[in-house]
Amino acid sequence: MTIANWCVVAAAVLPILTVGMAKASSRGSRKNGGYDNNNPRQWEEKLQGWKQRAVAAQNNGFEALPLFAAAVLMAQQAHADQSRIDQLALGFIVVRLVYVALYLKDLATLRSLVWAIGLGISITLVAMAA
């Protein structure tokens, strides 16, 4: 399996880890605002601050995943330079990690710029398939 393929797996797991931080920090009884696995959507709706942003970052991670995964597969199927695909895929993961950190710190403008870089990486991968 290529580095890029492992990056697709990492991109799929990262959103789960992102919201996992909010869940882990919300230990305690459900009655006292702790994580409620019986009603996770209702629990999410009550979150505020960085925990609420962690949920939003998770959602965005899942939204970015299909294009990235398809872009990697398209570039590989077109027999584009695998080392370049790997580099771009690693770059995407780094960008997504920075994106999550900026989201949690509530740095919206910088976060949007970093999001655009991630989108650009996915588009570049698609273009490599042309």
ABEGO torsion letter per residue (X at the ends): XBAAAAAAAAAAAAAAAAAAAAAAAABEBAAAGBBBAABAAAAAAABBEAAAAAAAAAAAAAAAAAAAAAAAAAAAAAGBBAAAAAAAAAAAAAAAAAAAAAAAAGBAAAAAAAAAAAAAAAAAAAAAAX
